[in-house]
Structure formats: C-alpha cells, structure tokens
Amino acid sequence: MTITAPEPIARMLAALALALGLALPGPGAAQDRPLLVEGKQTVYQRVLTRPDALLFDAQGGEAVARLPAFQPFYVYGAAPGWYQVGPSLGSGPEGWLRAGSAVTWKQNIVAAFTNQAGRARQLMFESEDRLRWLMEHEALREMQNELLAQVEADSLPPERGVVAAEPREYVDIVQELYLMPILDFTQDLHPLTYEDNLLMKLASVPLREADGEPEAREDDFDVGIVFDTTQSMDPYIARTQTAVERIVRGIQGTEIGDRVHFGVVAFRDNPEGAAGLDYRTRTLLPLARRADKTAVLATIRAATQVATVSSPGFNEDSLAGVEDALELTDWDAGGADPFDSRIVILVTDAGPKDARDPNARSPIGPKELQAAAQAKGVAVMTLHLQTPSGGQAQHAYARAQYQDLSRFHGETYYYGIENGAPDAFEAKVSELVTVMTDMIRTARDEAPELAPEETGAELQALGRAMRLAYLGRQKGTQAPDVIEGWASQKAVEDPARVAFEPRLLVTKNEMATMADLLSEYYALGEQTRDAEDASAFFTQVQGVIARMASNPDRLVAAEADTLGGALEFLEDLPYRSQLLQIDRAYWESSPMNRRVILDGMRQKLTQYRKWLLDPEVWTALHEGAPDGEHVFAMPFDVLP
C-alpha cells in the first residue's frame, strides 16, 4: 500500500516519522521492501510488539490476529499512530499495528545471559537511574543480597524499582533461542573499576510457551570426558593411564562410576608430510556409556602405539584433534540422553600448527574453535607439557594459543606443566578427573573428594557452570517473561565477570553476505605483493561491493570507504569492527598489518561457513519464515 496525503497532512506525517525515527515512502513508492533507517542504504526499520498487540487489516480496521509479545516486524509504512508491518524482508506488509503497541528496535542486537557460575544473579530495574543507584551504593554487595533475598521471598517493595531477576539456572541462547532485545544502551564506566561498561535497556520473552517445569533430578547428572592426545606423549600417556586407572578402580561398580564416561581421540599431523604417518586424527574410542571401563584404560595405553614416525616440525595439528573431538563425538548420545557435563582434555607437548602452515588442516584458529566448543557446551582443558625440547619462545607461543582455546564462560582451563615433570603431570590429570567425579557427587548432595581449597577457583566454577546448564536444560528454563528493564553488561558486584553478552541477531542472508564479502576480500588481499598492489586493492574492492550490491538479498551498501562499510548493520553497534576501521591508508601502511587482517578474515570465514551449513544453530522467528531469514544470535567477538 502507498500512503498519499494532502500537503499539510504530509508535513504532519513527516514530522511524526522524524520523531519516531522512521522514514516515510514518497508518493507512489512501491511497498515491496521495508522502509530504510535514515542515512542507511541496506538497514531496514523494525519494531517489536508489546504484550497483547493486535494486527489490523487496515488503519482503524478489523483486528485479524493477536500477536505474541516482542515479535519482530519490518516497517513498510507509517501513518499517525500506526505502523504498516510484515514479518519478513521480502514478503511485503501483512497488516497494521497501533504505534502504542510496538517499540522501535534500533539495531538487531540482543543480550544473552552468561553462565552465572562465579557471580551473583543479576537484577533488572525499571529505570537507568535505579540501576545506577545500586551500582553506586556504598554497601553494594549487601544491598544486592538483600534485594535478591526479597525476590526469593516475593516481598520486594515496589520503590526498589526491580522488575525481574536472572533465572537461577543457565539459559543457553544457542540451544534455546530467546529474544532479549537491547532497546537502548548507554556506554559508561563501571563505578568499581572505571572500566568500559554497557548499561542496557532489555526486553525479554521466550520464543516458545513454557511446557511446565519438569522435575530436575540432579542424581541423573553425568560426565563425558574425551582425552585428546598424540603418540609423541609417551611416557605421559602412561601417566594418564595410571592416574585414570586409580580413579576408575576406586569408583568401579558404584553409582558415581556409572556416571563417568570416557572417549579417546588421537592426533598427529599431515600424513602427506611424512612417510609412514598414516593419520592426522583418529577416534580410538568413541565416547559412550560403558559400565566396564577396561576398554578405556587399554585405549589410553594404546595411544602410544598407533604411530612410529616423527611428524613434520615440532608443532602438531592439535587443533584438528580438538575440532574432531568436538564435531565427531556424539555428545547428545543419539538424542536419547545427552551427556550433561562435557569435557575435552587436550594433552600435548607442542603448540598448534598455525593456519598458515601448509601442514595445517583447517584455517580455523583457537578463538573460533573455542567459540564452537562453548556453543556445544564443551569445556576444553589443555595440559601443556613445557619440555626442554620446546624452548621458551615456543612455550610462550603455545601457551598464548592454548589459553585462547581453553576458555569456558569467562574462566581459563590451561595448565602448563613446567619442564614437563611427569609427577606434576600425573597429579594434575588426577586432580582434573577427580574434579569431574566431584561434579557428580555435588549434584547428588554427596561430599566431594577434593576440598575447595585443594582445587583452583576456576575448577569450582566449572562444576557449578555445568550443573547450572544441566538444570536449565532439565527444567526448560527460559528468559524472564515479558519484561522491560535496565541491566549492566558486567556484573554489578564484580566487573571482572560479564553478566550479559551482547549479540547480533543475524539472518542467514546476512551471514552469507559476510562470508561472501570476506571470501572476495581475502582472495584479493592474498594477491597483494607490493605497494602498487596494495594501492590497487581498494579499487578492486569497490568493484566487488558494487557487484554484490546489485543483489538485494546481499544487503551490501554500494558506497563504502572502509572494508566493513559495505556491511551497514555492523555500524552503530557497541562493538568495534576490525573491518570498519580498515581504510585505504591503513591497508597500504604495512605488509604486517595486511597479514594480520587476512589471517583474521580467513579464520572468521571458516567459522561462518560452518555455521551456515549447521541447521541446528538457525531458528525461524515466525511460521513460514524464508530460509534466508532464519536467525542466529552471533557473538560480537566473531563479527568481521
């Protein structure tokens, strides 16, 4: 439908649209695409429905549907007090919403709860001022505890301004997509440390109706552990076997023993790089529930015997081993009874192959692999034997890479074994596996083998994080229902902990655009050999952008003066895109700068392609949504 009006009314509509941040189509404009955000070429206006919003067939007409709260709609037109809306980018308008029953959504950004292990449950307030009141309170932690106790007792005074509390259990946005749109935000400093922080106005509603709260039986909690190691680790694999055998024999035949399960993956290097090296990775024992652990112990010992030749170079393709441990392990146990706690223990005395190494299998880097692991609920632990043969420079390189790989919900599970001391290594393996069994004991309200002071704080946090995620899955925990409120990105009481992670809700078309653009940039960039090539690069980039912009599904802005400028949906986010900062001068300034840029492009491109091919990460926001408009809540740190 096209809106036309006499000149005075048209001026009124224009003023209204300006006040609402919306643009009106000109007379006779076709309504086959939504309205653009002012100043943008490819970013469209969107609104979110309020509770009990109605969809009308015309302005002031008949109501044709009652809409769920916070359903996103594209805006195809506007009139005084009304929005003409449609759920899809290309389907056209389907009806009209009263302006009072919708809120504008400035960017397609949402917040995701982090796992609350190691921090307090966070509160959401009715106003930014009430949130600041708590954050600047001289007795912050005491007041926070008092408010949480009042929430638990359902005795919260209205004047406190609290509108919701974070769920007790962890809500995984990858496994159970929920919409918690960020309606507004303020970039600020956390009053405890004066570090950068975001204060966010959030709205929340689950995408599905609650199915009731099933009983959460923590005595069903179990652990799946996959050892990921290499032949060159003898005698350390024998020490692994000794430590695991001691623990397994102690729990064999008990209820605890029935809930600890193992698998073994071996990795080496490119078999084409050395004669006789007959595999890169190999699953020696799939993770499965086994009452008899004899096969586990025998397989760990056999890991020292599956290869007899040296791999090319000191570093090995450990990332390929971790990738296969993540992707080829059946963590869901065929969908019947998924493993509740999921651990990969990487044992290595070498660093990972760099993606530029011709013997590396995949261009994916440790940060991207960590993101993929956390999305599957898998914690990667690295036992790095810093043997004298490596040298300090090699150890420093490996440590940095494995620390990036071994993060899980804000904690780092990297353990360097100085000088590769076998006794220290065996003690650490024993500690880690005991911690896994203690997860089960704690879930069953039994006393743990290790006292809190005997383990690191990160291991205690891991057990709590895994149990919270398990309870969230068991109970079907969802985000708070139909609320709006202000919250702090970093934990109110501890800014070292992130409480809410901003994410960009990207469509499959948008991710495909990012992947195609990075692929084109990367191919052109790899042809850059000297200053003249570097100067010509941006001219070639403009040709790529112009060609892609001719396809309306690609959402590329034709006029861009940075590499990321073509992706307008990355602008105005509380995030500094690497591509948005790369202009002609920066690209031409240094071959080293170009190398870092291209390596980052390659690693992110690899991850985008994996997500695009994984149907489990994509969700339709409405029935009948086109495949290209299914969405994924993408972490900011893997944006281009």
N, C-alpha and C positions, 0 to 999 in steps of 0.2 A: 504494500500500500504506500502511496505517496502522499505526504502531508502538504497541502497548499492552503494559503490563508491570505486575506487582505493585508495590505502593507502594515497597518497598526498592529494587528494580531501577530503578524510575522515577527515584528520587532519585539513583542512581548515574549514570543516563543524563544527567540534568540537570547533574550536576557535570562529567561528561565534556564535554558540549556547551559548558558555560561555559568550560572550559579550552581548548577548541578554537576558541572564538569563534563557536560555532554555536548556533542555536536549534532546539529540538525541537517538532514539532507536538503539539498537545494530543490527547487520546484522541478518536478519531472524526473527526479533521480530514481533509478531503479533500486528496489529493495532486495536484491539478491545477495547482498553482503551486509554484515552489520556496520554500524557507524564506527568510524575511526576515532581513537583518542586524539584530542587536539595536538597537532605537531608531529603525529606519527603517520607512517605510511602502511604499517602492517600490524599494528596493535589495535585490537577492537575493544569497544566498550562492553563491560559486563556488569551485571548486578546479581545479588544473592537475595533469594526470597526470605522474608520474615515468617515466623510461625503463623499458620492458618492463612497464608496468602492465597488469593483466588486468581485464576486465569480467566479473562473475559474474552468473548468473541469480538468485541469492539469497545471503544471508549464509552463507558456508561451502559454497555450492553448486558447480555446474559452471561452469568458465570458458567464456565464449562468444565472447570476442574479445580479441586482443592490441592494445593501444591505442598510438598514436604518442605520443612524449614531449610534454609540455606542451600537451595538448589541453584546452581549457576545458570544464568541465561545470558545470551548475547542480546545487545540492544540494537534493534533495527530502526527504531524511530522514537520520537518523543513528542509529547503534547502536554499542555498544562495539567499536572497531576497524574500523568500516565507515561508508561514505557511500553513500546511495542517490542515484543521479545520472541526469541526462538532458542531452543536448547542446543542447536548445532550451528556450526560456522557456515555451512553451505545449504542447509535445508530451508532457509527463509523463515519469516516470522510465523508464529503459531497462535498469537493472541496478544492480549494487553494486560499489564499489571498496573495496579494503582501505585503511584510513586511512594506512598506511605507504607506499602507492604514489601518494599525492597530496599536494599542498601547497595551503594556503589562499591565495586571491587576494583581498586585502583591497579593492582598488579595481581597476577595469578600466583600469589605466594601463600603458602600455608605453613603452619607450625606443626612440628611433630614432637611428642614427648620423648625425652631421652629416658634411658633406664635410670630409675631413681636410687639405685644402689650407691651408697656413699653420700647422699644428700637427703634433705628433708622434702616431704611433699610440699609442692608449691601451691600458693593461693592465687586466685584471680579476683580483682577488685572492680567495683563499678566505675571507677574513675582513675585517671592517671595520678591525680593528687592523693587519693587514698593509698595507692601503691607506693608512692614516694614517702608517704607518712610512715609506712612500715620499714622501708629500706633505710630511712634516715633516723629511725628510732634509736635512742641511746641504749636501750636494752632489747636490741633487735631479736636475738635468739629466744629470749624469754617470752617476748610478745608473740613471736611466731608460734612457739609451742603452746601458748595459751589459746591462740586462735584455732590451732589445729585440734586442741582438746575440745574447744567449744563446737567445732564442726562435728567431731565424733559424737558429742553428747546432744547434738541438734539443739544447742542453746545459744547460738551465735546472735548477739544483739545486732539489729539492723544498722545501727550507726557505725559499726565497724566497716561497712561497705564491701564485705566479702560476698562474691556471687557464686563461687564454685571452688572446689579443691581438686587437686590432681587425683586420679584414681590410685588406689593402693597398689594395684598390680600394673605391670608394664604393658602398654598398648603399642604393638609393633605396626607401624604405618605401612610397611611393605607387605606383611602377612594379612592385615585387616585395614584396608584404606579407610581413613576417616577424614572428613573435611573440618579443618580448624583454620579457616581463612584468616589471614592477617589483614584487618580492615584499615589499620593505620599504625604507624610506628614513629618513635622518636629515637634518634641516635643520641646517646647520652654517656655519662661516665658512671661506673658503679661506685657508690659512696664509700665502700670499704677499701677499695684499692685504686680508684680513679682510672680503671681500665675501661676501654670501649665496651659499651653495652647497648642493647636494644630494649626499649620499653614498647610493648606491642599490645594493640587492641585486637583481641581474638574473638572469633565466633566459632561455635562448635556444635556439631550434631553428627551422629554416626550415619553411615550410608545405608545401613540396614536396621530394621527394627530389632530390638533385643529379643532373643529367643528364651528369655528367662535365664536365671543364673544357676547353672548346674553345680552340683556339689564338687568342690575341688578336693580331691584326695591326694594329699602330698605323699602318702605312702606308696603311690604308683610312680613317683619320680625316679627316673633312671638316667644313666650317663653313658654316652657313646664317645669313645676315645680312639682316634686314629693316629698311630705313630707314623711319621713321615721321615724316612732316613735313607742313608746311602751306604753302599758296600765299603767305602773307604773309612767308615767309622769303627771298624773293628780295632781295638777291643772294647770300644764304648758300647756297642750294641750288646755285647755280652754283659756289660754292667747294667744296661737297661733291662735285659732279661732277668738278671739277679734281683734287681730292685722290684720289678713287676712280679716275679715269681714269689718273692717273700710276702708281698701284699696279697696276691691271689690265693696263696695257700692259707693265709690267715682268715680269708673270708669265704673260701670254698665251701659250698653247701649251706651257707647262711642266706638270710633274706637280703642282706647287703650285697653279697656276692652275686646273687641272681639279678642285680640291677646295675652292675658294672660290666660294660661290654667293650670289646676291642676290635680294631682292624689294623692292618699294616700296609703301607704303601712305600715302595722303594723308588728312588730317583737316581739318575746318574747324569748323563749329558747326551749330546747329539751323537747317535750311533754312527752317523756318517763321518764323524770327525776322528774316529779312532777304530782301527780294525779290531774286531772281537768284542766291541761294546755293543751288545745286541739289544739294548732297550734304552729308552730315555726315562720313562716311568713305567712302573708295573704294580698292579694291585696284588700283593702277595696273599692277603687275607681280607676279604670284604668285611666291613662292619656288620655284625649280626648278633642277635641274642643267642648266646650259647651257654648252656648250663655247665658244660665241661670246658675248662679253659686250657686244656693241654695243647690244643692246636695253636692257641695264641702264643704260648711260650716257645713252641717249636718253630713258629714262623718268624718270631723276632730273632731267634738264633740263626735261622736260615738266611736272614737278610745279609749276613756277612759272606754268603757263599754264592750269590747269584751272578757275580761278575768278577773277573780276574784281571782286567786290564785297566790302565790309567785313562782317565778322561782328558780331553784337550784343555790344558790350562788348569790353574789352581781352583778358580771359582767353578761352581757346578750349577746346573739348571734346577736349582731348588724351587724357584717359583713355579716351574712346570709341575713339580711334585706336589706343591701346595694346591695349585689350580686343580689338578686331578683328584686330590684328596677331597676338595670341596665339591667338584662337579660330578665325579663318578661314584661317590659314596651315597648310598641310599639312606639319607638322614631321616626320611619320612617312613622308612620301613614299609614301602609299598602303599603308604597311605593309611594303613590299618592302625598303627600305634607309633607315631613319630618319637624319636629319641628326644628327651626333654632337655638334657644338657649336652652340648655338642662341642667337642674339643679336638683340635688337631695339634699334636706335639711334634714340631719340626726339630730334628736332631741333626746338626751339621757342624763341620769344622771349616767351612769355606763360605764365602759370600755368594750371592746370586749372580748369575750372568746378567750383565747389562743388556737392555733391549737392543743396543747397537751391536752387540757381539754376534757375529754370524752364526755361532752355535746355539744361540738362544732360540727357543721355540716360539715364544709369544712376545709381542711388543708391549704387553700389559706390564705395568710397574707395580711396586709393592703397595702404593697408596690405593690404586684402583682395585688390587686384589683384596686388600683389607676391607674396602667398601663392599665388595661382593661377598666376603665371608660374613661380615656383620649383617648384611641383608638376609643371609640364610640362618642367622642366629648362631654362627660358629665362631668360637674364640680360637685364634691361632697363638700358640705359645712357642717361643723359639729358645732352644738350648744351643747356644753358640760356643763351641769349644775353641778358645783362643790359643791354639797350639803354637809353639815357637816357629813352626814352618811357615806360618802365615805372615808374620811381621806386623809391626804396629800400624803401618799405613793401611794394610789390607784389613786388619781387625777393625779399624775406625770406619772404613767403607762398609764392611759387612754389618757392623753394629747400627749404623745410620739406616741402612736399608731394612734390616730386620725389626728395628724399633717402629718404623712406619708400618710394616706388615703386621706387627703383633699388638695392635691397639684393639680394644674392645670396650665400647661405651665409656670412653674417657680414661681408661686405665691402660698401662703398657705391660705386656707379658713377655718381655725379652730378658733372658738370663744369660749373661756372659760368664763362662767358666774360665777363670784366669789360668793361663798356662795349660789349659786342657786337663786339669788334675782329675784323674779317674775317680778318686774317692769323693771329691766335691761334686762331680757329675752324678755319681750314683746316689748321693744324698739328695740332690735336687730332684732327680727323677722320682725317688721315693717320696719326697715331700709333695710333688705335684700330684702323683697318683693318689696319695693319701687324702689330699685336699678334695679330689673328685669323690672318693668314697665318703668323706665327711659331708659333702653336699647332701648325700642320701640320708646320712644319719641325722643331720639337722632337719631335713624335711620331714623325717619320721619322729621328731622330738626326742632323738637319742643323743647322748653325749658324744661329741666329736673326738677322734683320736688325737688331734693336734689342738692345743690351746691357742687362742687368738694371738698371744704373744710369740708363738712358735712359727707363725706364718706372716708374710707381708700383708699390708693393708689391702693391696690390690687383689690378693687371692681371696680374702674375706669378701671383698666387693664382688668378685666373680661369682662366688656361690650365691650371694643374695641376688645378683642380677639374673642368673639363670633361673632361680626359683620364682622371682617376680614375673619373668617372661612365661614360665610354665603355668603359674596361677592365672595369668592373663589369658592364656590360650584355653585353659580348663574352664574358666568362668565366662569366657566370651566377653571379657572386659572391653568396654568401649570408652571413647572420649566422653566428657560430661555432655549431657543432653540439652541442646537448645539454650545456650547462654552466650552472653557477650561480656567481656571483661578485659582488664589490663593485667599483664603479667610481665615479668622480667625474663629476658632470654637467659641470663646467667642466674644461678641460684641466688635467691635473696640473701641467704645467710653465708654463702660460700661462692664467691665469683670464680673460683677455680673450676667449678662444676657448671656445665651448660645444662639448663633445665628444659629449654625448648629450642629445638633445632629448626631454623627457617629452611623451607624447601620450596622449590619452584614446581608448580603443578604443570608439567609439560604434556602436550599431546604427542601421540606417536608421529604425527606430521612434523611437529616442531623438533623432535629429536632426530627424525630423518633429515630435516633441514640442517641441523647442527652437524650431523655425521657427513652429509654430502659436502657441506661447505669446508669442514676440516679436511676431508679427503682431497678436495681440489687444492686447498691452500698447501697441504703437505706435499702433494705431487709437484706443485710449482716451486715450493721452497727448497725441495731437495735438488732442484736443478740450479740453484744459486751457487755459483762458484767464486765470483769476484764482485767488486764494487759495481761494475756495469750491470751484472745480472741482478744484483740487489736493487739497483735503481729501477730496472725494468719490471721487477716483481709486482709493484703496486699497480702499474698499468695493466698487467695481466690479470691481477685480482679484480680490477674494475670490470673487466670483460666477463669474469666468472660471475660476479654479482649481478651484472645486467642480464646475463643469460638465465640465471636462476630466478631472478625477479619476474621474468616473463611468465613463470608458472605460479598462479595464485595460491596453490596449495603449499608452496615452499616458504611463504611468509618472509621474504627477503626484501629489505629496503634497498632500493636501487642507488640512492645517494648516500654513500658512506665514506668517511675519511679515515677510519680505522678498520682493522681486520674484523673487529667484533661489531662495528657499527651497523652492519647488514642485519644483525640479529637484534632488532629493536626491543624485543621482550626481555633482554638482559639489562637494558638501561633502567635507571631509577630504582634498582634493587639495593637492599642493604648488603651489597657484595661488590667486590672489586674484580671484575672480569679481566683476566690476563689479556684476552684479545682486544677488549675495549681500550686498553692502554697502549696498544701497539700501532703506532702510526709510521709513516714513511721514514721519518728521521730516526726513530728507534730501530727499525728493521735494518737500515743502512749503516748503523753506528758500529756494529761489531759482529764478526763471524761467531763469536762465542754466544752473544745474545740470540742470534738466529738458531744456533744449535739447541739451546735450552728451549726456545719456543717450539721448534719442530718436535723435539722429544716429548714435550707436554702434549702437543697435538696428537701424536701417534698413540700415546698411552690412553688418552681420553677417547679417541676414535675407536680403539679396540673395545673399550667398555661399552660405548654407545651401541656398537654393532651387536654385542652380546645381549644387551637389554632389548634391542629391537626384535631379536629372534626368540625372546623368552616370553611366552604368552602369560606366564604366571604373574608378571610384575605389572601388567596393564589392566585397568579397570574402566568399565563403561559408567559414566556418570548418569546416564538415563537410558531407558529401554530403547533399543534400536539405534544407539549411537554408532555412527560410521567407525570402522576400524581405525582410521587415521585420527579420530578424535578420542580414542581411549587414552587415559591419562596415567601418569606415573609421578609420584612425589620425589623429585630429584634433589639430592643433597647439593647445596651450593658449592661445596669444595670440588665437585667433579664437573661443574659447568665450565664451558670453554673460556 
